[in-house]
């Protein structure tokens, strides 16, 4: 009988411990540490102790100098969905391993099923399901009117060894794994979905992809904290990590990049979930600018930079007399620390005292702001609500606020203004450093500090 050793691993962060304990000391999660055994046997994929890092199928490696390595520029191929191609960095790189995670029902399987239909036109494609039967997949494919349905190969399998055998026998070059939490390797006795099984399965698939040039798109689950379920090694192993989520009104799906070795790691795209599948949203700015024709105090439009393109969004603020000793400061989609900073700057350098006011800030459409270019728009939205003076809907505002009240420039200012002009904006309050070049169709109001920004507000306010 093979000797075994026990391990205790946190299912949230992948940290391991010599014995069981109630709380993970690495991520502070409770009741997430599980026990499993690791047999000291030779892996079916090669390597001792189940290591999937050794050579696959007996292939050998050799040490070379970088100058002797032949550079290969592998041409990308399309996923069949132009927005998905843009997020991937221009298409799919052969031999890459990509992880798509998201909430249950977000549309991960639907999106990949639509993609594999287009890929199957020119490549051998295989859909591996560990959760659904092949009959359920067939029904969904017919409902979505998936193209090339007669060319898509499908199998219900959870054994990594058997999957790789199918890939070799069928000469497949594009594989979808749905999902990695259901996959198992024979040499590991732990249950499917455990940290060790997830890590070993992903490592085996990645090793095969790199040696044989097969592309894997893997579906991953997330935990209650919206993080990728399984060990952190899973994120390090794959070439790209993409998260699919819903907007606050559940009408649209947002695909964001968290890691991408072959493209930008800050791209995003939008889809509309319909009865016939995921529909691409080519102009996402129109989604978040669907406002009423009436001007409202506290509403300001700004532009964010999402990956390689600008995105116009609406910022809403509400100032109300506080009924408590400690006024409330709440924000949705905007960093609460930057909100506190904006309020302090407005008081110190603008002379607007808000110490007795409850202040609420919301980014419309469920977008979360990660950059500083929205600082000025948030500040003017707060000032607009405080003064009860609406800003016209044709005014765009962006810029970073410094603690000394100066307005600092934002990257890609020209592209931001051009996108605003396309959406019908005719005026823009922006940092002076971003106003070096006049643009037709839009009036630029450059500002250098908070006093000038408030003066520009007084000129445009209704």
Long-range contacts (C-beta under 8 A, 24 or more apart in sequence): 2-39, 2-40, 2-41, 3-39, 3-40, 4-37, 4-38, 4-39, 4-40, 4-189, 5-37, 5-38, 5-40, 6-35, 6-36, 6-37, 6-38, 7-35, 7-36, 7-37, 7-38, 7-196, 8-33, 8-34, 8-35, 9-33, 9-34, 9-36, 9-194, 9-195, 9-196, 9-231, 10-195, 11-194, 11-195, 11-223, 11-229, 11-230, 12-223, 12-225, 12-227, 12-229, 13-231, 13-232, 14-195, 14-199, 14-230, 14-231, 14-232, 14-233, 14-234, 34-194, 34-195, 36-189, 36-190, 36-191, 36-194, 36-196, 37-189, 37-190, 38-188, 38-189, 38-190, 38-196, 39-187, 39-188, 39-189, 41-187, 42-187, 43-185, 43-187, 44-161, 44-185, 44-186, 44-187, 45-160, 45-161, 45-185, 45-187, 45-204, 45-207, 50-185, 50-187, 50-188, 50-200, 52-185, 52-200, 52-203, 52-204, 52-207, 53-203, 53-207, 55-211, 56-207, 56-208, 56-211, 56-212, 57-211, 59-211, 77-119, 77-122, 77-123, 78-118, 78-119, 79-115, 79-118, 79-119, 80-114, 80-115, 80-117, 80-118, 80-119, 80-121, 81-111, 81-114, 81-115, 81-118, 81-278, 81-280, 82-280, 83-255, 83-269, 83-270, 83-271, 83-280, 83-281, 83-282, 84-111, 84-115, 84-255, 84-269, 86-267, 86-269, 86-307, 86-308, 87-242, 87-255, 87-256, 87-257, 87-263, 87-267, 87-268, 87-269, 87-307, 88-240, 88-260, 88-262, 88-263, 89-260, 89-262, 89-263, 89-264, 89-267, 90-263, 92-119, 92-174, 92-215, 93-215, 93-239, 93-262, 94-173, 94-213, 94-215, 95-209, 95-210, 95-212, 95-213, 95-214, 95-215, 96-209, 96-215, 96-216, 96-239, 96-240, 96-261, 96-262, 97-202, 97-205, 97-206, 97-209, 97-215, 97-216, 97-218, 97-237, 97-238, 97-239, 97-240, 98-215, 98-216, 98-217, 98-218, 98-238, 98-239, 98-240, 98-241, 98-242, 99-180, 99-218, 99-219, 99-220, 99-228, 99-234, 99-235, 99-238, 99-240, 99-241, 99-242, 100-217, 100-218, 100-219, 100-220, 100-242, 100-243, 100-244, 101-219, 101-220, 101-221, 101-222, 101-228, 101-229, 101-241, 101-242, 101-243, 101-244, 102-222, 102-243, 102-244, 102-245, 103-222, 103-226, 103-244, 103-245, 103-246, 104-221, 106-244, 106-245, 106-246, 106-253, 107-244, 107-253, 107-271, 107-273, 107-278, 108-178, 108-219, 108-244, 109-140, 109-178, 109-219, 110-140, 110-144, 110-273, 110-277, 110-278, 111-244, 111-255, 111-271, 111-278, 112-176, 112-178, 112-217, 112-219, 113-137, 113-140, 113-141, 113-144, 113-146, 113-176, 114-144, 114-146, 114-277, 114-278, 115-217, 116-146, 116-152, 116-174, 116-176, 117-141, 117-146, 117-147, 117-148, 117-149, 117-152, 118-147, 118-148, 119-174, 120-147, 120-148, 120-151, 120-152, 120-174, 121-147, 121-148, 121-151, 123-173, 123-174, 124-153, 124-170, 124-171, 124-172, 124-173, 124-174, 125-151, 125-152, 125-153, 125-172, 125-173, 125-174, 125-175, 125-176, 126-153, 126-154, 126-155, 126-166, 126-167, 126-170, 126-172, 126-174, 126-175, 126-176, 127-152, 127-153, 127-154, 127-155, 127-175, 127-176, 127-178, 128-154, 128-155, 128-156, 128-157, 128-163, 128-166, 128-175, 128-176, 128-177, 128-178, 129-154, 129-155, 129-156, 129-157, 129-178, 130-156, 130-157, 130-158, 130-177, 130-178, 130-179, 130-182, 130-183, 130-192, 131-178, 131-179, 131-182, 132-156, 132-178, 143-275, 143-276, 144-276, 144-277, 145-276, 145-277, 158-182, 158-183, 158-184, 158-192, 159-183, 159-184, 159-185, 159-186, 160-184, 160-185, 160-200, 160-201, 160-204, 160-205, 161-185, 161-186, 164-204, 164-205, 164-208, 167-208, 167-212, 167-214, 168-212, 172-214, 173-213, 173-214, 173-215, 174-214, 174-215, 174-217, 175-214, 175-215, 175-216, 175-217, 176-216, 176-217, 176-218, 176-219, 177-205, 177-216, 177-217, 177-218, 177-219, 178-219, 179-218, 179-219, 179-220, 179-221, 180-218, 180-219, 180-220, 180-230, 180-234, 181-220, 181-221, 181-229, 181-230, 193-229, 193-230, 195-230, 195-231, 196-231, 198-229, 198-230, 198-231, 198-234, 199-230, 199-231, 199-233, 199-234, 199-237, 202-233, 202-234, 202-237, 202-238, 203-233, 203-237, 206-237, 206-238, 235-259, 246-366, 247-365, 247-366, 247-367, 248-365, 248-366, 249-365, 249-366, 252-281, 252-287, 253-278, 254-366, 257-307, 264-307, 264-308, 266-306, 266-307, 267-306, 267-307, 267-308, 268-306, 268-307, 268-311, 284-311, 285-310, 285-311, 285-312, 285-313, 285-419, 285-423, 286-423, 287-365, 288-312, 288-313, 288-314, 288-364, 288-365, 288-367, 289-313, 289-314, 289-423, 291-393, 295-390, 295-391, 295-392, 295-393, 295-462, 296-390, 297-384, 297-385, 297-387, 297-388, 297-389, 297-390, 298-381, 298-382, 298-384, 298-385, 298-390, 299-381, 299-384, 299-390, 299-391, 300-377, 300-378, 300-380, 300-381, 300-384, 300-391, 300-395, 300-397, 301-377, 301-393, 301-395, 301-396, 301-397, 301-420, 301-425, 302-373, 302-374, 302-376, 302-377, 302-396, 302-397, 302-398, 303-373, 303-396, 303-398, 303-416, 303-419, 303-420, 304-367, 304-369, 304-371, 304-373, 304-374, 305-371, 305-373, 305-410, 305-411, 305-412, 305-416, 309-415, 309-419, 310-412, 310-415, 310-416, 310-419, 310-420, 311-367, 312-396, 312-419, 312-420, 312-423, 313-363, 313-364, 313-365, 313-367, 313-369, 314-363, 314-364, 314-365, 315-361, 315-362, 315-363, 315-364, 315-374, 315-377, 315-378, 315-381, 316-361, 316-362, 316-363, 316-364, 316-381, 317-359, 317-360, 317-361, 317-362, 317-378, 317-381, 317-382, 317-384, 317-385, 318-358, 318-359, 318-360, 318-361, 318-385, 319-354, 319-357, 319-358, 319-359, 319-382, 319-385, 319-386, 320-357, 320-358, 320-360, 321-356, 321-357, 321-358, 322-356, 322-357, 322-358, 323-358, 327-354, 327-355, 327-356, 327-357, 327-358, 327-359, 328-358, 328-359, 328-360, 329-358, 329-359, 330-359, 330-360, 330-361, 331-360, 331-361, 331-362, 332-361, 332-362, 332-363, 333-362, 333-363, 333-366, 333-367, 333-368, 333-369, 334-361, 334-362, 334-363, 334-368, 334-369, 334-374, 334-378, 335-369, 338-372, 338-375, 338-378, 339-378, 341-401, 341-403, 342-375, 342-378, 342-379, 342-382, 342-401, 343-382, 345-379, 345-401, 345-402, 345-403, 345-405, 345-450, 346-379, 346-382, 346-383, 346-450, 348-405, 349-404, 349-405, 349-449, 349-450, 349-451, 350-383, 350-405, 350-450, 350-451, 350-454, 352-383, 352-386, 354-382, 354-386, 357-386, 371-410, 372-400, 372-401, 372-408, 372-410, 373-398, 373-399, 373-400, 373-410, 373-411, 373-416, 374-398, 375-399, 375-400, 375-401, 376-400, 376-401, 376-407, 376-429, 376-431, 376-447, 376-453, 379-450, 379-453, 380-429, 380-453, 380-457, 383-454, 383-457, 384-457, 384-461, 387-461, 389-457, 389-461, 389-462, 390-461, 390-462, 391-457, 391-460, 391-461, 391-462, 392-427, 392-460, 392-462, 394-424, 394-425, 394-426, 394-427, 395-425, 395-427, 395-428, 395-429, 395-460, 396-420, 396-425, 396-427, 396-428, 396-429, 396-430, 396-442, 397-428, 397-429, 397-430, 398-428, 398-430, 398-431, 399-429, 399-430, 399-431, 399-434, 399-447, 399-453, 400-431, 401-450, 405-449, 405-450, 405-451, 406-448, 406-449, 406-450, 407-431, 407-432, 407-447, 407-448, 407-449, 407-450, 407-452, 407-453, 408-433, 409-433, 409-434, 410-434, 414-439, 417-442, 417-444, 427-460, 429-453, 429-456, 429-457, 429-460
